[in-house]
Amino acid sequence: MSPHRILVVEDESIVALDLTDRLVSLGYQVAGRAASAEQAVASTREQRPALVLMDIHLQGEVDGIAAAQEIRTRFHVPVVFLTAYAEDGTLDRAKLAEPFGYILKPFEDRELKSTIEVALYKHRAEEEIRRLNRLYATLSAVSQTVVRCRSRQQLLERICRIAVEVGQFRAAWVGWRASAGAPLTVAAWHAAEPGLAALPGCTQECGLAAEAFRTGHTAVATEAQQDERSVCCHAALRQFGIGACAALPLRFRDRACGMLCVGSVEPDFFNPEEVALLEGVALDISFALDRIDDEEQRRLAEAERDRLQAHLRQAQKMEAVGRLAGGVAHDFNNLLTGIMHYVELCQDVIPSEHPARPHLNEIATEAQRSADLTRQLLAFARRQTIMPVVLNLNDTVVGTLKLLRGLIGEDIDLIWNPGVDLWPVKMDRSQLDQILVNLSTNARDAIAGVGRIAIGTANLSVAAGAGEHAVAAPGEYVLLSVADNGSGMSQDVLEHVFEPFFSTKGVGQGTGMGLATVYGIVEQNGGYIGVCSEPGAGTIFRIYLPRTAPGPKPQRLPEEPVGRPGGSETVLLVEDEKSLRVTCGKFLEALGYTVLTAATPAIALALAEQHPGAIHLLLTDVIMPGMTGPQLARRLLADRPALRCLFMSGYTADAIAQRGVLDDGVQFMQKPFSRDVLAHRVRAALAAPR
């Protein structure tokens, strides 16, 4: 065992030399001599003696008692007082420093040795009790922390603080390495500068930390400022007064992902008990990290479940409203078609100068407006008829920009941000125009005065739970975005924004069908739509259209022939709505066709069986009592294979089209339709291949 090192504090040189000789002769090692209280504190800090022999009465502004109090508090080094005066006042005052003994001058060697040994023994016992209390308090604080913390960052920050404030380490920090490369300091605490965000030099993977990280075991440097393994941190260690260091690996999911590093002022601080304490702390942290991650994953899963449930509820609500809208549109379109046809018949016989003619014209105008509204309802209900083709969104948007600029006005900048090498999508070109017009109109109305609207496209691969793109299922999409810097919307408005007839505009300023139409179009094309908005922060709509395989270059559609074409063929007209059956029959007969009319499919079958000549075209409603239009067509085609078919309906039933998408070769006419449309569609159906 090495001799105990003792610091002598005595302002009388002769006494100090005599005391030094006597200590050496008794087998002790003298750590040095101090002549003042200030020197005593400084020497204790530098030399770290096992004990300080100090004269109570020292020259200078600070006496031995004050110096002993500081040495006891800061460095936990025992002090034995030397004094030639034993008056009660001095002794009472000396007790405040909690000395480990008194020696009255003059004294013998035996008295000196026994006092020193007793003081050292008392100090060891006291230090053991203090250490045990500190270890218990540290473990207790760590245990409470790992149970209460709900985030990794919060856990690591609190552990560092506990290590310093309870564990009495000089400093503590945690380095974390989520991937290959040097660990980054994510938490730190220092006794001199509480709350320090990072310690200089500790963001590097120095040798001590690297050893712990590589081996999976604690690495200790008792003389850290001279240890070659921690050379990268020597400057920081000196700056923060750290004499010894320990690095412990932190494990996450059975893999070393970080390290807990602690520093102490005392070079010999890390005895086996301290290392065991730290390893227990590191183990608790590792368990807590796994638990926090489990909880985080569970929270994410619950949030994703709630999001999906909310999305399902919204989809179910929209589906129910869509079914209602589709049914209303079906009945309403039948009525509208009859009204429009009778108006046309009246216009044929009433001269333009007749007083009733303006009223008829107004009825025709209002009927057309009603027809436009039902088309919007059908779009929302995903029952409008579409003919999707493979498109490049950039090319299609460019063709619409001129229209949009005229629509939004000169005070609003229209910004076009096209994506590069855009993937193809498949949709009806007219539907894309509807989307852009409706969103741009809404954006224009949300901007007071000068503003901007930005339209952009981009390729996008969406992963599960992908932040702002989480509205879309995982997959590859072409993203179409329309953003404005207008007034924005509150959360309450956002919850209803796609519902038909919901509007924040004043009476007479809108139908509330614009965004409902957009929603229906996107859904009909298998896409997704999301909206982000806050009051005063503008709005951005994101539309996700599924990527499709490249198709043939679209051909330009032939122009409709001018006039009202007719013919001499025989048409079997099947319609359960009397007004349509009567008016369509009159229109076709006026065009030269022979018309067989039937109110039900059963009557139509009987007429076809009794008719001796050819029947060239079946013009039939899709939904009728007893039998659908496609079922009737199949029955008739069995006996008349040359028969052509033209279907008509107030909405696109699944009997003829899935989600409104027509099968190839199917001829369809959407109600309501005018006499001119009827003439052209009948002629086109007769000319088409069967």
Residue pairs with C-beta under 8 A, 6 or more apart in sequence:
2 29
3 27
3 28
3 29
4 28
4 29
4 50
4 51
4 116
4 120
5 28
5 29
5 30
5 31
5 47
5 48
5 49
5 50
6 23
6 28
6 29
6 30
6 31
6 49
6 50
6 51
6 52
6 53
6 116
7 30
7 31
7 32
7 33
7 34
7 40
7 43
7 44
7 47
7 49
7 51
7 52
7 53
8 16
8 19
8 20
8 23
8 30
8 32
8 33
8 34
8 53
9 33
9 34
9 35
9 37
9 39
9 40
9 52
9 53
9 54
9 55
9 58
9 64
9 67
10 16
10 19
10 33
10 35
10 53
10 54
10 55
10 82
11 35
11 36
11 55
11 58
11 59
12 55
13 35
15 55
15 105
16 33
16 35
19 53
19 82
20 30
20 33
22 109
22 112
23 30
23 53
23 112
24 30
25 109
26 109
26 112
26 113
26 116
28 116
31 43
31 47
31 49
32 43
32 47
32 49
34 40
34 42
34 43
35 58
35 59
36 58
36 59
36 60
36 62
37 58
37 60
37 62
37 63
37 64
37 66
37 67
38 60
38 62
38 67
40 52
40 54
40 58
40 64
40 67
40 71
41 67
41 70
41 71
41 74
43 49
44 52
44 71
44 75
44 77
45 74
45 75
48 75
48 77
48 266
48 267
49 77
50 77
50 78
50 120
51 77
51 78
51 79
51 80
51 100
51 116
51 119
51 120
51 123
52 68
52 71
52 77
52 78
52 79
52 80
53 80
53 82
53 103
53 116
54 64
54 67
54 68
54 79
54 80
54 81
54 82
55 64
55 81
55 82
55 83
56 63
56 64
56 65
56 81
56 82
56 83
56 85
56 90
56 94
57 63
57 64
57 83
57 85
58 64
58 67
64 81
65 93
65 94
65 96
65 97
66 97
68 79
68 81
68 94
68 97
68 99
69 96
69 97
69 98
71 77
71 79
72 78
72 79
72 97
72 98
76 127
76 130
78 99
78 100
78 119
78 120
78 122
78 123
79 97
79 99
79 100
80 99
80 100
80 101
80 102
80 103
80 115
80 116
80 119
81 94
81 97
81 99
81 101
81 102
81 103
82 103
82 105
83 90
83 94
83 102
83 103
83 104
83 105
84 104
84 105
86 104
91 102
94 102
100 118
100 119
100 122
100 123
101 115
101 116
101 118
101 119
102 115
103 111
103 112
103 115
131 273
134 166
134 167
134 168
135 273
135 274
135 277
137 166
138 162
138 163
138 166
138 167
138 277
138 281
139 277
139 280
139 281
141 162
141 166
142 159
142 162
142 280
142 281
142 284
142 285
143 284
145 155
145 158
145 159
145 162
146 155
146 284
146 285
146 287
146 288
146 291
147 288
149 155
149 158
149 288
149 292
150 292
150 295
151 292
151 296
152 289
152 292
152 293
153 186
153 187
155 285
155 288
155 289
155 292
156 174
156 176
156 186
156 187
156 285
157 187
157 189
159 172
159 174
159 187
159 260
159 281
159 285
160 172
160 173
160 174
160 187
160 188
160 189
161 172
161 189
161 194
163 169
163 172
163 189
163 260
163 262
163 281
164 170
164 171
164 172
164 189
164 190
164 191
164 194
165 189
165 191
167 262
167 277
169 191
169 262
169 263
169 264
169 269
170 190
170 191
170 240
170 241
170 242
170 263
170 264
170 265
171 188
171 189
171 190
171 191
171 199
171 240
171 242
171 262
171 263
172 188
172 189
172 260
172 261
172 262
172 263
173 185
173 187
173 188
173 189
173 198
173 199
173 202
173 261
174 185
174 186
174 187
174 188
174 250
174 258
174 259
174 260
174 261
175 183
175 184
175 185
175 186
175 202
175 203
175 205
175 209
175 258
175 259
175 261
176 183
176 184
176 186
176 250
176 257
176 258
177 183
177 184
177 213
177 257
177 258
178 257
182 203
182 204
182 205
183 203
183 205
183 209
183 213
183 258
183 259
184 203
185 198
185 199
185 202
185 203
186 258
188 196
188 197
188 198
188 199
188 202
189 195
189 196
190 196
190 199
190 240
192 240
192 241
199 236
199 240
200 235
200 236
200 239
201 232
201 233
201 235
201 236
202 233
202 236
202 261
204 232
204 233
205 213
206 229
206 230
206 231
206 232
206 233
207 228
207 229
207 230
207 231
207 232
208 219
208 221
208 224
208 227
208 229
208 230
208 233
208 245
208 247
208 261
209 219
209 247
209 259
209 261
211 219
211 229
211 247
212 218
212 219
212 247
212 248
212 249
212 259
213 247
213 249
213 256
213 259
215 249
216 249
216 256
217 249
218 246
218 247
218 248
218 249
218 275
218 278
218 279
218 282
219 229
219 246
219 247
220 244
220 245
220 246
220 247
220 270
220 275
221 227
221 229
221 230
221 244
221 245
221 246
222 244
222 267
222 268
222 270
223 243
223 244
223 267
224 230
224 233
224 237
224 242
224 243
224 244
224 245
224 263
224 267
225 234
225 237
225 238
225 242
225 243
227 245
230 237
230 245
233 245
236 242
237 243
237 245
237 263
240 263
241 265
242 263
242 264
242 265
243 263
243 264
243 265
243 266
243 267
243 269
244 263
244 264
244 266
244 267
244 268
244 269
244 270
245 261
245 262
245 263
245 264
246 261
246 262
246 263
246 270
246 274
246 275
246 278
247 259
247 260
247 261
248 259
248 260
248 261
248 278
248 279
248 281
248 282
249 256
249 258
249 259
249 282
250 256
250 257
250 258
250 259
250 260
250 282
250 285
250 286
250 289
251 257
251 286
251 289
252 258
252 286
252 289
252 290
252 293
253 290
253 293
260 278
260 281
260 282
260 285
262 278
264 270
270 278
300 465
304 464
304 465
304 470
307 470
311 471
317 499
318 498
318 499
318 519
318 523
321 380
321 499
321 500
322 380
322 381
322 382
322 383
322 520
323 381
325 377
325 378
325 380
325 381
325 500
326 377
326 378
326 381
326 383
326 651
327 651
328 377
329 374
329 377
329 378
329 381
329 383
329 650
329 651
330 623
330 649
330 650
330 651
331 650
332 370
332 374
332 650
333 371
333 374
333 650
333 651
333 670
333 671
333 672
334 577
334 579
334 580
334 650
334 671
335 579
336 367
336 370
336 371
336 374
336 671
336 672
337 577
337 579
337 580
337 583
337 650
337 671
337 672
337 673
338 577
338 579
338 580
338 583
339 363
339 367
339 579
340 364
340 367
340 368
340 371
340 672
340 674
341 579
341 580
341 583
341 584
341 587
341 675
342 579
342 583
343 360
343 363
343 364
343 367
344 364
344 583
344 674
344 675
345 583
345 586
346 360
347 357
347 360
347 361
347 364
350 356
350 357
350 360
351 357
367 672
371 672
373 511
373 513
374 650
374 672
375 384
375 670
376 500
376 511
376 513
376 514
376 516
376 517
377 500
377 513
378 384
378 520
378 651
378 652
378 660
378 670
379 431
379 434
379 516
379 517
379 520
379 521
379 524
380 500
380 513
380 516
380 517
380 519
380 520
381 520
381 651
382 520
382 523
382 524
382 659
382 660
383 651
383 652
383 653
383 660
384 520
384 524
384 651
384 652
384 660
384 670
385 652
385 657
385 660
385 662
385 668
385 670
386 427
386 428
386 430
386 431
386 524
386 660
386 661
386 662
387 428
387 662
388 426
388 427
388 428
388 525
388 661
389 426
389 427
389 428
389 429
389 551
389 554
390 424
390 425
390 426
390 548
390 549
390 550
390 551
390 552
390 554
391 424
391 425
391 426
391 427
391 429
391 432
391 554
392 422
392 424
393 422
393 425
393 432
393 457
393 478
393 480
393 545
394 418
394 419
394 422
394 457
396 429
396 432
397 416
397 418
397 432
397 436
397 455
397 457
397 480
398 416
398 418
400 432
400 433
400 436
400 437
401 414
401 416
401 455
403 433
403 437
404 414
404 436
404 437
404 440
404 455
405 414
407 437
407 440
407 441
407 444
408 414
408 440
408 441
408 443
408 444
408 453
409 444
411 449
411 450
411 451
412 444
412 447
412 450
412 451
412 452
412 453
413 451
413 452
413 453
414 440
414 452
414 453
414 455
415 452
415 453
415 454
415 455
416 454
416 455
416 456
417 454
417 455
417 456
417 457
418 456
418 457
419 456
419 457
419 458
419 459
419 478
419 479
421 459
422 457
422 458
422 459
422 478
423 459
423 476
423 478
423 547
423 548
424 478
424 547
424 548
424 549
424 550
424 551
425 478
425 525
425 545
425 546
425 547
425 548
426 525
426 546
426 548
426 551
427 525
427 545
428 525
431 521
431 524
431 525
434 517
434 518
434 521
435 480
435 518
435 521
435 522
435 543
436 455
436 482
438 514
438 515
438 517
438 518
439 482
439 514
439 515
439 518
439 541
440 453
440 455
440 482
441 514
442 514
442 515
443 453
443 482
443 483
443 484
443 486
443 539
444 453
445 486
445 505
445 509
445 510
446 484
446 486
446 487
446 488
446 538
446 539
447 453
447 484
447 485
447 486
447 487
448 486
448 487
451 484
451 485
451 486
452 484
452 485
453 482
453 483
453 484
454 481
454 482
454 483
454 484
455 480
455 481
455 482
456 479
456 480
456 481
456 483
457 478
457 479
457 480
457 481
458 478
458 479
458 481
459 476
459 477
459 478
459 479
459 547
460 469
460 476
460 477
460 478
460 479
460 544
461 475
461 476
461 477
462 469
462 472
462 473
462 474
462 475
462 476
462 477
462 544
463 474
464 474
466 472
466 474
468 530
468 532
468 542
469 530
469 542
469 544
471 528
471 529
471 530
471 542
471 544
472 527
472 528
472 530
472 544
473 528
475 546
475 547
476 546
476 547
477 527
477 528
477 544
477 545
477 546
477 547
478 544
478 545
478 547
479 542
479 543
479 544
479 545
480 542
480 543
480 545
481 540
481 541
481 542
481 543
482 540
482 541
482 543
483 538
483 539
483 540
483 541
484 538
484 539
484 540
485 538
486 538
486 539
487 535
487 536
488 533
488 534
488 535
488 536
488 537
488 538
488 539
489 497
489 504
489 531
489 533
489 534
489 535
489 539
490 534
490 535
493 504
494 531
494 533
496 502
497 515
497 531
498 515
498 516
498 518
498 519
498 529
499 512
499 516
500 512
500 513
500 516
501 511
501 512
501 513
501 516
502 512
502 516
503 509
503 510
503 511
503 512
505 512
518 529
518 541
518 543
519 529
522 528
522 529
522 543
522 544
522 545
523 529
524 659
524 660
524 661
525 545
525 546
526 546
527 543
527 544
527 545
527 546
528 543
528 544
529 541
529 542
529 543
529 544
530 541
530 542
530 544
531 539
531 540
531 541
531 542
532 539
532 540
532 542
533 539
533 540
560 680
561 680
564 591
564 675
564 676
564 679
564 680
565 591
565 679
565 680
565 683
566 590
566 591
566 592
566 593
566 679
566 683
567 591
567 592
567 593
567 682
567 683
567 686
568 592
568 593
568 594
569 593
569 594
569 616
569 617
569 686
570 593
570 594
570 595
570 596
570 611
570 613
570 614
570 615
570 616
570 617
571 588
571 593
571 594
571 595
571 596
571 615
571 616
571 617
571 618
571 619
571 682
572 596
572 598
572 604
572 607
572 608
572 615
572 617
572 618
572 619
572 620
572 636
573 581
573 584
573 585
573 588
573 595
573 596
573 597
573 598
573 619
573 620
574 597
574 598
574 599
574 600
574 601
574 603
574 604
574 618
574 619
574 620
574 621
574 624
574 629
574 632
575 581
575 584
575 597
575 599
575 620
575 621
575 624
575 648
576 599
576 600
576 621
576 624
576 625
577 621
578 599
580 621
580 671
581 597
581 599
584 619
584 678
585 595
585 597
587 675
587 678
587 679
588 595
588 619
588 678
588 682
589 595
591 679
591 682
593 682
596 607
596 608
596 611
596 615
598 604
598 607
600 624
600 625
600 626
600 627
601 620
601 624
601 626
601 627
601 629
601 631
601 632
601 635
602 626
602 627
604 618
604 620
604 632
604 636
605 632
605 635
605 636
608 615
608 636
608 639
608 640
614 640
614 642
615 636
615 640
615 643
616 642
616 643
616 644
616 686
617 643
617 644
617 645
617 646
617 682
617 685
617 686
618 632
618 633
618 636
618 643
618 644
618 645
618 646
619 646
619 648
619 682
619 685
620 629
620 632
620 633
620 645
620 646
620 647
620 648
621 629
621 647
621 648
621 649
622 628
622 629
622 630
622 647
622 648
622 649
622 653
622 655
622 656
623 629
623 649
623 653
623 655
624 632
627 635
628 653
628 655
629 647
629 649
629 655
629 656
630 647
630 655
630 656
631 655
633 643
633 645
633 647
636 643
637 643
637 645
641 690
642 690
643 690
644 667
644 685
644 686
644 688
644 690
645 667
645 685
646 667
646 668
646 669
646 681
646 682
646 685
647 656
647 666
647 667
647 668
647 669
648 668
648 669
648 670
648 671
648 673
649 656
649 668
649 670
649 671
650 671
652 660
652 662
652 668
652 670
656 662
656 663
656 666
656 668
657 663
657 666
657 668
662 668
665 688
665 689
667 681
667 684
667 685
667 688
669 677
669 678
669 681
673 681
